[in-house]
Amino acid sequence: MNRPVLQTLRLTLRPPVAEDWPNYAAFLGSDRSVGMGGPYGARDAWGIFCHDVALWTLFGHGALMIDLRESGETVGQVGINAGPLFPEPELGWFVYSGHEGKGYATEAAASLRDWAFATLGLSTLVSYVGPANQRSARVAERLGAWLDPAAQGMYPDDQVWRHRLTGGKA
């Protein structure tokens, strides 16, 4: 499948390349990755990076890096994750240190969510958010998602935020 390049007002969402690895590894090696099961050592981080890329070939969706259109700087990642390790398709995101609070995660996730609904024909997506990760919970809320206490999380204490095609409860 062709991996898309998506444009928003401020962002370009593009497939990961090898040059993204150092910043990606630094993020996954930091305490900022706790909500994703981290921090991770280099070997495990590399496996996750390769997983993000391989999803495109295996399932027709995966991760896209978030670049600022104005400067080209990579500020994070957004992705559609599914497959045998995920209870249901997930919309996930992260931004690198120093880029929080600027709306990049919300803007990127809304764009990829809309692409996924239109292109993959999904009727729902979830976002798995650790209970202490209030920033990601607020992103999910801004995206129109709501808590679904009946849904299974990736980890036992995950909050599961449900997204629908309409952006609100159906």
Backbone as CSV, one residue per row, in Angstrom:
resi,resn,N_x,N_y,N_z,CA_x,CA_y,CA_z,C_x,C_y,C_z
1,MET,0.848,-1.186,0.000,0.000,0.000,0.000,0.882,1.234,0.000
2,ASN,0.417,2.241,-0.686,1.105,3.524,-0.650,0.890,4.173,0.704
3,ARG,1.966,4.631,1.283,1.874,5.334,2.558,1.589,6.798,2.258
4,PRO,0.564,7.355,2.899,0.166,8.718,2.552,1.109,9.767,3.128
5,VAL,1.069,10.919,2.529,1.621,12.142,3.099,0.419,13.067,3.248
6,LEU,0.134,13.460,4.479,-1.024,14.294,4.770,-0.559,15.688,5.160
7,GLN,-1.305,16.690,4.737,-0.985,18.081,5.042,-2.104,18.673,5.887
8,THR,-1.736,19.419,6.900,-2.681,20.242,7.648,-2.197,21.680,7.518
9,LEU,-2.859,22.572,8.186,-2.469,23.977,8.117,-1.005,24.179,8.503
10,ARG,-0.567,23.504,9.586,0.790,23.724,10.100,1.721,22.538,9.939
11,LEU,1.179,21.370,9.572,1.950,20.132,9.673,1.979,19.348,8.370
12,THR,3.036,18.566,8.220,3.111,17.513,7.208,3.264,16.209,7.965
13,LEU,2.410,15.248,7.662,2.487,13.905,8.240,3.048,12.999,7.159
14,ARG,4.206,12.394,7.437,4.905,11.631,6.406,5.454,10.345,6.990
15,PRO,5.700,9.345,6.112,6.225,8.071,6.594,7.579,8.234,7.282
16,PRO,7.844,7.399,8.282,9.152,7.424,8.946,10.270,7.007,7.990
17,VAL,11.439,7.571,8.212,12.662,7.201,7.489,13.758,6.940,8.519
18,ALA,14.837,6.323,8.090,15.920,5.953,9.001,16.456,7.155,9.778
19,GLU,16.447,8.324,9.170,16.961,9.526,9.835,16.112,9.940,11.035
20,ASP,14.903,9.398,11.150,14.046,9.695,12.305,14.452,8.905,13.543
21,TRP,15.241,7.859,13.356,15.557,6.948,14.451,16.188,7.614,15.675
22,PRO,17.215,8.469,15.573,17.839,9.000,16.795,16.864,9.735,17.723
23,ASN,16.035,10.613,17.184,15.083,11.332,18.039,13.999,10.400,18.577
24,TYR,13.564,9.465,17.754,12.569,8.481,18.172,13.117,7.652,19.337
25,ALA,14.348,7.170,19.189,14.986,6.363,20.244,15.152,7.174,21.525
26,ALA,15.532,8.434,21.387,15.690,9.285,22.574,14.347,9.442,23.288
27,PHE,13.267,9.645,22.537,11.945,9.768,23.150,11.573,8.472,23.875
28,LEU,11.711,7.330,23.192,11.320,6.068,23.817,12.234,5.689,24.978
29,GLY,13.431,6.220,25.017,14.340,5.969,26.120,14.128,6.889,27.310
30,SER,13.228,7.858,27.150,13.006,8.841,28.208,11.779,8.494,29.045
31,ASP,11.666,9.187,30.169,10.487,9.010,31.023,9.201,9.451,30.336
32,ARG,9.301,10.244,29.273,8.105,10.668,28.533,7.396,9.504,27.868
33,SER,8.050,8.361,27.725,7.423,7.202,27.068,6.730,6.259,28.061
34,VAL,6.627,6.663,29.323,5.993,5.807,30.336,4.589,5.387,29.906
35,GLY,3.826,6.304,29.306,2.468,5.997,28.872,2.404,4.990,27.743
36,MET,3.550,4.671,27.159,3.632,3.676,26.084,4.351,2.420,26.563
37,GLY,4.489,2.258,27.870,5.168,1.084,28.410,6.652,1.277,28.626
38,GLY,7.186,2.456,28.346,8.608,2.730,28.457,9.007,3.177,29.846
39,PRO,10.219,3.642,29.983,11.233,3.850,28.957,11.790,2.518,28.423
40,TYR,12.275,2.599,27.186,12.793,1.433,26.484,14.285,1.590,26.207
41,GLY,14.986,0.470,26.225,16.364,0.439,25.755,16.377,0.498,24.235
42,ALA,17.553,0.689,23.661,17.686,0.855,22.212,17.143,-0.338,21.436
43,ARG,17.400,-1.555,21.896,16.944,-2.746,21.164,15.416,-2.790,21.094
44,ASP,14.743,-2.577,22.212,13.276,-2.598,22.208,12.711,-1.409,21.431
45,ALA,13.338,-0.246,21.566,12.878,0.928,20.820,12.989,0.684,19.316
46,TRP,14.071,0.029,18.897,14.231,-0.278,17.473,13.109,-1.215,17.002
47,GLY,12.754,-2.185,17.808,11.657,-3.083,17.458,10.345,-2.332,17.292
48,ILE,10.085,-1.361,18.148,8.859,-0.571,18.055,8.896,0.310,16.807
49,PHE,10.049,0.906,16.529,10.203,1.724,15.329,9.930,0.880,14.083
50,CYS,10.512,-0.306,14.024,10.293,-1.192,12.875,8.834,-1.633,12.792
51,HIS,8.209,-1.881,13.927,6.782,-2.220,13.973,5.958,-1.107,13.337
52,ASP,6.261,0.144,13.701,5.522,1.283,13.159,5.616,1.343,11.639
53,VAL,6.776,1.007,11.108,6.984,1.016,9.657,6.324,-0.203,9.013
54,ALA,6.473,-1.380,9.625,5.958,-2.629,9.051,4.438,-2.680,8.988
55,LEU,3.763,-1.968,9.882,2.302,-1.973,9.860,1.754,-1.570,8.492
56,TRP,2.438,-0.659,7.805,1.970,-0.238,6.483,1.917,-1.408,5.512
57,THR,2.945,-2.227,5.514,2.984,-3.382,4.612,1.998,-4.454,5.040
58,LEU,1.909,-4.707,6.331,1.080,-5.807,6.821,-0.409,-5.483,6.870
59,PHE,-0.756,-4.230,7.218,-2.159,-3.912,7.472,-2.678,-2.679,6.719
60,GLY,-1.818,-1.983,5.990,-2.276,-0.828,5.230,-2.428,0.446,6.037
61,HIS,-1.846,0.467,7.217,-1.833,1.660,8.062,-0.604,1.573,8.944
62,GLY,-0.296,2.657,9.625,0.875,2.656,10.498,1.159,4.053,10.997
63,ALA,2.432,4.319,11.231,2.852,5.586,11.828,3.265,6.586,10.759
64,LEU,3.045,7.846,11.095,3.532,8.959,10.291,4.232,9.935,11.233
65,MET,5.342,10.459,10.777,6.057,11.453,11.550,5.365,12.802,11.367
66,ILE,5.438,13.636,12.391,4.818,14.957,12.376,5.919,15.993,12.151
67,ASP,5.885,16.636,11.001,6.845,17.693,10.671,6.137,19.040,10.647
68,LEU,6.830,20.069,11.098,6.324,21.429,10.958,6.498,21.845,9.502
69,ARG,5.429,22.300,8.876,5.502,22.695,7.469,6.480,23.845,7.256
70,GLU,6.502,24.779,8.165,7.320,25.979,7.999,8.813,25.676,8.023
71,SER,9.248,24.805,8.952,10.682,24.561,9.128,11.131,23.163,8.707
72,GLY,10.191,22.214,8.617,10.549,20.826,8.331,10.976,20.052,9.559
73,GLU,11.009,20.699,10.720,11.426,20.025,11.953,10.411,18.940,12.325
74,THR,10.922,17.771,12.709,10.065,16.683,13.170,9.785,16.886,14.657
75,VAL,8.495,16.893,15.011,8.108,17.196,16.391,7.400,16.035,17.081
76,GLY,7.212,14.907,16.391,6.556,13.764,17.021,6.069,12.765,16.002
77,GLN,5.082,11.973,16.432,4.547,10.921,15.587,3.067,10.716,15.889
78,VAL,2.336,10.289,14.901,0.937,9.900,15.027,0.790,8.583,14.274
79,GLY,-0.101,7.709,14.735,-0.219,6.435,14.041,-1.545,5.741,14.271
80,ILE,-1.859,4.855,13.332,-2.954,3.904,13.479,-2.291,2.560,13.727
81,ASN,-2.555,2.006,14.909,-1.957,0.741,15.312,-3.048,-0.321,15.412
82,ALA,-2.799,-1.452,14.803,-3.712,-2.587,14.937,-2.896,-3.841,14.658
83,GLY,-3.527,-4.962,14.743,-2.835,-6.222,14.545,-3.016,-7.099,15.759
84,PRO,-2.254,-8.177,15.844,-2.496,-9.177,16.892,-2.236,-8.699,18.321
85,LEU,-1.511,-7.617,18.521,-1.216,-7.143,19.870,-2.201,-6.088,20.363
86,PHE,-3.111,-5.655,19.514,-4.032,-4.570,19.852,-5.458,-5.101,19.930
87,PRO,-6.164,-4.812,21.031,-7.550,-5.264,21.136,-8.433,-4.741,20.002
88,GLU,-8.191,-3.510,19.549,-8.897,-2.938,18.402,-8.039,-1.812,17.851
89,PRO,-8.341,-1.327,16.640,-7.481,-0.298,16.043,-7.364,0.947,16.927
90,GLU,-6.113,1.387,17.074,-5.809,2.504,17.964,-5.274,3.693,17.183
91,LEU,-5.702,4.872,17.577,-5.125,6.130,17.127,-4.208,6.606,18.248
92,GLY,-2.922,6.675,17.958,-1.958,7.085,18.976,-1.127,8.261,18.508
93,TRP,-0.488,8.937,19.446,0.324,10.113,19.135,1.338,10.346,20.238
94,PHE,2.393,11.040,19.900,3.300,11.621,20.889,4.019,12.784,20.247
95,VAL,4.438,13.719,21.091,5.255,14.837,20.626,6.537,14.857,21.445
96,TYR,7.579,15.295,20.803,8.872,15.371,21.452,8.899,16.518,22.460
97,SER,9.806,16.402,23.410,9.983,17.409,24.444,10.190,18.781,23.811
98,GLY,9.529,19.778,24.391,9.630,21.139,23.901,8.556,21.503,22.897
99,HIS,7.765,20.510,22.475,6.721,20.773,21.475,5.321,20.528,22.018
100,GLU,5.202,20.324,23.325,3.906,20.093,23.947,3.127,21.392,24.023
101,GLY,1.808,21.257,24.132,0.963,22.409,24.376,0.766,23.341,23.194
102,LYS,1.130,22.923,22.012,0.997,23.768,20.826,-0.081,23.254,19.871
103,GLY,-0.770,22.183,20.269,-1.848,21.645,19.443,-1.397,20.719,18.330
104,TYR,-0.107,20.387,18.268,0.377,19.535,17.188,-0.232,18.132,17.240
105,ALA,-0.318,17.550,18.428,-0.871,16.192,18.542,-2.328,16.176,18.100
106,THR,-3.108,17.149,18.533,-4.524,17.202,18.162,-4.682,17.381,16.658
107,GLU,-3.927,18.297,16.083,-4.020,18.565,14.644,-3.622,17.338,13.829
108,ALA,-2.527,16.695,14.216,-2.057,15.515,13.489,-3.026,14.344,13.662
109,ALA,-3.487,14.116,14.884,-4.384,12.984,15.137,-5.718,13.163,14.426
110,ALA,-6.236,14.377,14.374,-7.498,14.616,13.656,-7.327,14.299,12.172
111,SER,-6.208,14.710,11.600,-5.963,14.450,10.182,-5.849,12.950,9.898
112,LEU,-5.080,12.239,10.712,-4.918,10.803,10.473,-6.207,10.053,10.784
113,ARG,-6.934,10.475,11.814,-8.232,9.857,12.122,-9.168,9.979,10.921
114,ASP,-9.277,11.164,10.372,-10.166,11.373,9.233,-9.715,10.559,8.030
115,TRP,-8.408,10.488,7.793,-7.868,9.656,6.707,-8.241,8.203,6.934
116,ALA,-8.084,7.715,8.164,-8.369,6.307,8.464,-9.839,5.982,8.244
117,PHE,-10.725,6.851,8.694,-12.147,6.590,8.490,-12.473,6.584,6.999
118,ALA,-11.943,7.526,6.242,-12.258,7.642,4.817,-11.590,6.556,3.980
119,THR,-10.353,6.199,4.315,-9.569,5.306,3.469,-9.670,3.847,3.901
120,LEU,-9.646,3.605,5.198,-9.660,2.233,5.697,-11.074,1.720,5.948
121,GLY,-12.046,2.621,5.928,-13.427,2.209,6.149,-13.741,1.836,7.582
122,LEU,-12.945,2.327,8.527,-13.196,2.029,9.931,-14.406,2.810,10.419
123,SER,-15.136,2.240,11.361,-16.257,2.960,11.955,-15.902,3.477,13.340
124,THR,-14.809,2.990,13.902,-14.379,3.421,15.222,-12.874,3.229,15.359
125,LEU,-12.295,4.004,16.212,-10.905,3.881,16.651,-10.903,4.124,18.145
126,VAL,-9.881,3.642,18.825,-9.714,3.961,20.235,-8.332,4.557,20.437
127,SER,-8.177,5.244,21.548,-6.865,5.703,21.992,-6.668,5.166,23.392
128,TYR,-5.573,4.456,23.619,-5.235,3.910,24.931,-4.392,4.944,25.661
129,VAL,-4.891,5.405,26.808,-4.221,6.475,27.543,-4.024,6.026,28.990
130,GLY,-2.789,6.101,29.466,-2.510,5.798,30.872,-3.226,6.796,31.767
131,PRO,-3.673,6.375,32.942,-4.465,7.249,33.804,-3.738,8.520,34.242
132,ALA,-2.431,8.521,34.272,-1.673,9.705,34.678,-1.386,10.648,33.508
133,ASN,-1.696,10.235,32.291,-1.349,11.015,31.113,-2.489,11.974,30.759
134,GLN,-2.614,13.015,31.547,-3.709,13.971,31.368,-3.600,14.752,30.057
135,ARG,-2.388,14.984,29.582,-2.241,15.703,28.307,-2.864,14.905,27.166
136,SER,-2.591,13.602,27.120,-3.185,12.786,26.054,-4.688,12.651,26.224
137,ALA,-5.159,12.591,27.460,-6.608,12.540,27.696,-7.267,13.810,27.159
138,ARG,-6.632,14.966,27.350,-7.197,16.219,26.839,-7.177,16.252,25.312
139,VAL,-6.131,15.669,24.702,-6.109,15.576,23.235,-7.294,14.731,22.773
140,ALA,-7.503,13.581,23.406,-8.622,12.714,23.031,-9.951,13.458,23.146
141,GLU,-10.123,14.199,24.227,-11.352,14.983,24.402,-11.511,16.022,23.294
142,ARG,-10.419,16.727,22.954,-10.495,17.734,21.890,-10.832,17.099,20.544
143,LEU,-10.477,15.829,20.382,-10.793,15.105,19.151,-12.235,14.606,19.126
144,GLY,-12.980,14.806,20.219,-14.364,14.359,20.278,-14.537,12.956,20.805
145,ALA,-13.474,12.354,21.323,-13.556,10.995,21.860,-14.154,11.026,23.265
146,TRP,-14.620,9.908,23.726,-15.165,9.774,25.076,-14.662,8.488,25.688
147,LEU,-14.631,8.458,27.019,-14.184,7.271,27.752,-15.162,6.127,27.531
148,ASP,-14.619,4.952,27.231,-15.425,3.746,27.043,-14.980,2.726,28.086
149,PRO,-15.601,2.712,29.266,-15.154,1.826,30.346,-15.323,0.345,30.043
150,ALA,-16.134,-0.011,29.052,-16.343,-1.423,28.710,-15.266,-1.954,27.768
151,ALA,-14.464,-1.079,27.173,-13.459,-1.505,26.194,-12.196,-2.011,26.890
152,GLN,-11.536,-2.957,26.250,-10.283,-3.515,26.765,-9.115,-2.623,26.366
153,GLY,-8.253,-2.312,27.325,-7.063,-1.521,27.051,-5.868,-2.381,26.687
154,MET,-4.794,-1.733,26.304,-3.530,-2.436,26.051,-2.918,-2.911,27.360
155,TYR,-3.039,-2.082,28.391,-2.532,-2.394,29.720,-3.717,-2.346,30.675
156,PRO,-3.651,-3.079,31.792,-4.826,-3.179,32.681,-5.385,-1.848,33.174
157,ASP,-4.538,-0.836,33.372,-5.056,0.425,33.910,-5.331,1.489,32.846
158,ASP,-5.243,1.113,31.570,-5.497,2.074,30.499,-6.907,2.640,30.549
159,GLN,-7.014,3.907,30.214,-8.301,4.490,29.863,-8.447,4.277,28.358
160,VAL,-9.636,3.911,27.932,-9.886,3.717,26.504,-10.818,4.831,26.036
161,TRP,-10.290,5.656,25.152,-11.043,6.775,24.575,-11.515,6.349,23.195
162,ARG,-12.811,6.448,22.942,-13.389,5.978,21.685,-13.676,7.148,20.738
163,HIS,-13.233,6.956,19.488,-13.466,7.918,18.412,-14.456,7.293,17.433
164,ARG,-15.371,8.069,16.952,-16.286,7.639,15.902,-16.109,8.546,14.696
165,LEU,-16.591,8.084,13.568,-16.503,8.828,12.318,-17.028,10.252,12.474
166,THR,-18.072,10.432,13.225,-18.659,11.754,13.400,-17.856,12.622,14.352
167,GLY,-16.901,12.022,15.080,-16.141,12.764,16.069,-16.861,12.863,17.400
168,GLY,-18.022,12.290,17.509,-18.784,12.331,18.753,-19.514,11.029,18.977
169,LYS,-20.210,10.923,20.087,-20.917,9.691,20.417,-21.977,9.371,19.366
170,ALA,-22.028,8.121,19.004,-23.044,7.670,18.042,-24.148,6.937,18.773
